[in-house]
C-alpha cells in the first residue's frame, strides 16, 4: 500500500496540471496497474529461476520478451484508464438511457458486455504470459517451467502440447494482439460514450430553450 501510494504521488507529479481531475485519476490508475502487470511478470520470472541472479533473469526476459512485457502493461493500463475515466464521468441520466435505446440499432458489433471484455482480456493476458515463459527456458531462465513442459502432454494431450511448445512465441504474440485489440475497443467505447453524453447535453439544452414561458416569467419580463 505504501509503495502504491508513493507511486501514485510520483505519477501525479509527472502528469500535466492542465488535465481535469478525472483524467489525471484515470491516467494514474492505468499507469499503476500497467506497472504492476509488468512487475508481476518479472516476479514470476525471478521466482522460477532460483539458480540465476535476478538481474540476469530480468535482463534476459526484457531481451527476449520485451515486446510482450511492455505490450501487456500498456494494454491492461489502457483498459483500466478507459474504465476508470468512464466511471468518473458520473451517474447516467434517464435521458441518456432513452437516447441509447433510440440509437441501439446503430451500435452493431460494438455491443459487447463489460464482463466479456474483462474475461477475454484476462484470459489473453494469462495465455500470452504463460506461453512467453517457454522461450526463456533455453536461456537458462524460468527453469521451473521445464516441469510444466513435461506435464503438458498429460494435461492437454501430445498433439496440443507439441503445438503449444512449437508455436509458443507465435501464440504469445496472438494473445498480446488480443489484449491490445480489447484496449483499442475500450477507447472506442469511451469515445462513443462521450459523444452520447455530448449529444444528450445538446438535446437537453434545446429542450430547455423550447419550453414555454410561464406566468412568473412573463410577469418578471
TAUR-V759115 format. One record per residue. N is the residue number from 0. SS is DSSP state (a for helix, b for strand, c for the rest). PSI is psi in radians with two decimals (999 if undefined). D_FIRST is the distance of its C-alpha to the first C-alpha in Angstrom with 1 decimal. Layout:
BEGIN
<<N/SS/PSI/D_FIRST> <N/SS/PSI/D_FIRST>>
END
This chain:
BEGIN
<<0/c/-0.71/0.0> <1/a/-0.74/3.8> <2/a/-0.76/5.5> <3/a/-0.68/5.1> <4/a/-0.84/6.1> <5/a/-0.65/8.7> <6/a/-0.72/9.8> <7/a/-0.72/10.4> <8/a/-0.76/12.4> <9/a/-0.73/14.4> <10/a/-0.67/15.3> <11/a/-0.68/16.4> <12/a/-0.54/18.6> <13/a/-0.67/20.1> <14/c/2.48/21.0> <15/c/2.47/24.3> <16/c/-0.16/24.6> <17/c/-0.19/27.5> <18/c/2.72/25.5> <19/c/2.83/24.9> <20/a/-0.69/21.7> <21/a/-0.74/21.7> <22/a/-0.77/22.3> <23/a/-0.81/19.6> <24/a/-0.74/16.9> <25/a/-0.72/18.2> <26/a/-0.72/18.4> <27/a/-0.82/14.9> <28/a/-0.77/13.7> <29/a/-0.74/16.4> <30/a/-0.74/15.6> <31/a/-0.81/11.9> <32/a/-0.66/13.2> <33/a/-0.75/16.1> <34/a/-0.72/14.3> <35/a/-0.66/12.3> <36/a/-0.82/15.8> <37/a/-0.67/17.5> <38/a/-0.71/15.0> <39/a/-0.75/15.6> <40/a/-0.87/19.3> <41/a/-0.56/19.5> <42/a/-0.73/17.7> <43/a/-0.70/20.4> <44/a/-0.80/23.0> <45/a/-0.74/22.1> <46/a/-0.54/21.9> <47/c/0.15/25.2> <48/c/1.16/26.8> <49/c/-0.35/27.0> <50/c/-0.04/30.3> <51/c/2.64/29.3> <52/c/2.56/27.1> <53/a/-0.68/23.7> <54/a/-0.68/24.8> <55/a/-0.75/28.0> <56/a/-0.76/26.4> <57/a/-0.73/23.9> <58/a/-0.77/26.9> <59/a/-0.67/29.1> <60/a/-0.72/26.7> <61/a/-0.60/26.5> <62/a/-0.70/30.3> <63/a/-0.78/31.2> <64/a/0.55/28.5> <65/a/-0.71/27.1> <66/a/-0.69/28.3> <67/a/-0.82/26.7> <68/a/-0.91/23.2> <69/a/-0.72/23.4> <70/a/-0.77/25.2> <71/a/-0.71/22.8> <72/a/-0.75/19.8> <73/a/-0.78/22.0> <74/a/-0.84/23.3> <75/a/-0.70/20.1> <76/a/-0.71/18.7> <77/a/-0.72/22.0> <78/a/-0.70/22.0> <79/a/-0.71/18.6> <80/a/-0.85/19.9> <81/a/-0.73/23.1> <82/a/-0.78/21.7> <83/a/-0.72/19.3> <84/a/-0.70/22.2> <85/a/-0.75/24.7> <86/a/-0.59/22.7> <87/a/-0.19/22.4> <88/c/-0.25/26.2> <89/c/3.14/26.6> <90/c/2.68/28.7> <91/c/2.28/31.7> <92/c/2.77/35.1> <93/a/-0.62/37.9> <94/a/-0.55/40.0> <95/a/-0.64/37.5> <96/a/-0.75/37.8> <97/a/-0.67/41.6> <98/a/-0.73/41.4> <99/a/-0.62/39.5> <100/a/-0.64/42.1> <101/a/-0.47/44.9> <102/c/0.39/43.5> <103/a/-0.45/42.2> <104/a/-0.43/45.0> <105/a/-0.04/43.7> <106/c/-0.57/40.3> <107/a/-2.34/41.9> <108/a/-0.09/39.9> <109/a/0.03/36.6> <110/c/1.34/36.3> <111/c/2.30/33.6> <112/c/2.72/31.2> <113/a/-0.58/27.4> <114/a/-0.72/27.1> <115/a/-0.75/29.5> <116/a/-0.76/27.7> <117/a/-0.77/24.3> <118/a/-0.76/26.1> <119/a/-0.69/28.1> <120/a/-0.78/25.2> <121/a/-0.77/23.1> <122/a/-0.73/26.4> <123/a/-0.66/27.4> <124/a/-0.81/24.1> <125/a/-0.76/24.3> <126/a/-0.80/28.0> <127/a/-0.74/27.8> <128/a/-0.81/25.1> <129/a/-0.83/27.1> <130/a/-0.53/30.4> <131/a/-0.39/29.3> <132/a/-0.53/28.4> <133/a/-0.56/32.1> <134/a/-0.24/33.2> <135/a/-0.27/31.3> <136/a/-0.80/33.2> <137/c/-0.38/36.4> <138/c/-0.08/34.6> <139/c/-0.12/33.5> <140/c/2.74/29.8> <141/c/0.77/28.4> <142/c/-0.47/31.3> <143/c/-0.37/29.9> <144/a/-0.20/30.6> <145/a/-0.63/34.2> <146/a/-0.70/34.0> <147/a/-0.72/32.6> <148/a/-0.67/35.5> <149/a/-0.38/38.0> <150/a/-0.24/36.8> <151/a/-0.79/37.1> <152/a/-0.64/40.8> <153/a/-0.36/40.6> <154/a/-0.88/37.8> <155/a/-0.23/39.0> <156/c/2.78/42.5> <157/a/-0.83/44.2> <158/a/-0.84/44.8> <159/a/-0.69/41.3> <160/a/-0.73/39.8> <161/a/-0.72/42.1> <162/a/-0.77/41.1> <163/a/-0.70/37.4> <164/a/-0.77/37.9> <165/a/-0.68/40.6> <166/c/0.51/38.9> <167/a/-0.71/35.2> <168/a/-0.82/34.7> <169/a/-0.77/36.5> <170/a/-0.61/34.7> <171/a/-0.63/31.2> <172/a/-0.58/32.3> <173/a/-0.74/33.6> <174/a/-0.68/30.2> <175/a/-0.74/28.7> <176/a/-0.69/31.4> <177/a/-0.76/30.6> <178/a/-0.81/26.9> <179/a/-0.60/28.1> <180/a/-0.74/30.8> <181/a/-0.57/28.6> <182/a/-0.75/26.4> <183/a/-0.66/29.7> <184/a/-0.66/30.7> <185/a/-0.69/27.6> <186/a/-0.70/28.6> <187/a/-0.71/32.1> <188/a/-0.70/31.2> <189/a/-0.73/29.2> <190/a/-0.72/32.2> <191/a/-0.69/34.5> <192/a/-0.70/32.5> <193/a/-0.69/32.7> <194/a/-0.74/36.4> <195/a/-0.72/36.9> <196/a/-0.69/35.2> <197/a/-0.74/37.4> <198/a/-0.64/40.5> <199/a/-0.74/39.7> <200/a/-0.69/39.4> <201/a/-0.71/42.7> <202/a/-0.77/44.4> <203/a/-0.67/43.3> <204/a/-0.72/44.5> <205/a/-0.67/47.9> <206/a/-0.67/48.3> <207/a/-0.64/47.8> <208/a/-0.43/50.4> <209/a/-0.08/52.8> <210/c/2.40/52.7> <211/c/2.62/56.1> <212/c/2.33/56.6> <213/c/3.12/56.9> <214/a/-0.72/59.5> <215/a/-0.71/57.2> <216/a/-0.73/56.4> <217/a/-0.73/60.2> <218/a/-0.72/61.2> <219/a/-0.59/58.6> <220/c/999/59.9>>
END
